[in-house]
Amino acid sequence: MNKGFGVTVTVTQPGEREPTTAPVVVVARDERDAELVAAQAAGPYASAETMRELTDDEVLAYGLDLQVHGSAKALPILNL
């Protein structure tokens, strides 16, 4: 069964000194799967770290469909 997770994605582009970090919510099977989904969505220079599993209310608030494995939404601010 899929669950919602809050994940932090960090992207370090070649030649850039500072990485870019963004909060993302994803639908995945577990924490490791959430990290893989988020990193793949962000591209080849990305890494991801799961912050926590989302509550049912957060899943609804973010508009996540738990039937759609791999869906992800970037957030404007980290509010986990």
VMD Tcl script that draws the C-alpha trace (Angstrom):
set ca {
  {0.00 0.00 0.00}
  {1.24 3.48 -0.85}
  {1.70 6.23 1.70}
  {2.54 9.93 1.57}
  {6.00 11.11 2.61}
  {7.69 14.45 3.10}
  {11.11 14.44 1.46}
  {13.93 16.95 1.13}
  {15.60 16.89 -2.29}
  {19.08 18.30 -2.81}
  {20.46 18.95 -6.29}
  {24.10 19.84 -6.88}
  {24.69 20.79 -10.50}
  {28.22 20.33 -11.87}
  {30.17 23.56 -11.57}
  {27.89 25.07 -8.92}
  {29.20 25.64 -5.42}
  {25.91 25.62 -3.57}
  {23.31 22.88 -3.87}
  {19.62 23.66 -4.28}
  {17.30 22.12 -1.72}
  {13.54 21.75 -2.07}
  {10.76 20.15 -0.03}
  {8.67 17.58 -1.89}
  {5.75 15.32 -1.00}
  {5.64 11.95 -2.73}
  {3.52 8.81 -2.90}
  {5.61 5.70 -2.27}
  {5.63 2.32 -0.58}
  {8.11 3.17 2.18}
  {10.75 5.73 3.17}
  {13.46 4.35 0.89}
  {11.09 4.19 -2.05}
  {10.07 7.82 -1.35}
  {13.72 8.87 -1.56}
  {14.18 7.04 -4.85}
  {11.02 8.55 -6.35}
  {12.00 12.09 -5.33}
  {15.61 11.79 -6.49}
  {14.58 10.35 -9.87}
  {12.06 13.16 -10.37}
  {14.73 15.78 -9.66}
  {17.33 14.43 -12.07}
  {20.75 12.82 -12.18}
  {22.47 15.16 -9.70}
  {19.84 14.77 -6.97}
  {19.78 13.05 -3.63}
  {16.85 12.82 -1.23}
  {16.16 12.30 2.44}
  {12.80 11.32 3.89}
  {11.69 13.60 6.69}
  {8.63 11.63 7.76}
  {5.43 9.90 6.75}
  {2.51 12.28 6.23}
  {-0.69 12.08 8.23}
  {-4.00 11.33 6.51}
  {-4.98 15.00 6.87}
  {-1.72 16.12 5.20}
  {-2.23 13.69 2.32}
  {-5.64 15.29 1.73}
  {-4.33 18.84 2.15}
  {-1.56 18.27 -0.42}
  {-4.02 16.60 -2.80}
  {-2.06 13.35 -3.06}
  {-3.69 10.30 -4.63}
  {-2.29 7.26 -2.81}
  {-3.30 5.09 -5.77}
  {-0.71 6.82 -7.99}
  {2.69 5.47 -6.95}
  {5.51 7.85 -7.79}
  {3.51 11.05 -7.93}
  {5.32 14.01 -6.42}
  {4.65 17.67 -5.71}
  {7.20 20.33 -4.89}
  {6.30 22.61 -2.01}
  {7.05 26.33 -1.79}
  {8.30 25.96 1.82}
  {9.18 23.09 4.13}
  {6.31 22.68 6.53}
  {6.76 19.17 7.86}
}
mol new
graphics top color blue
foreach p $ca { graphics top sphere $p radius 0.5 }
foreach p [lrange $ca 0 end-1] q [lrange $ca 1 end] { graphics top cylinder $p $q radius 0.2 }
display resetview
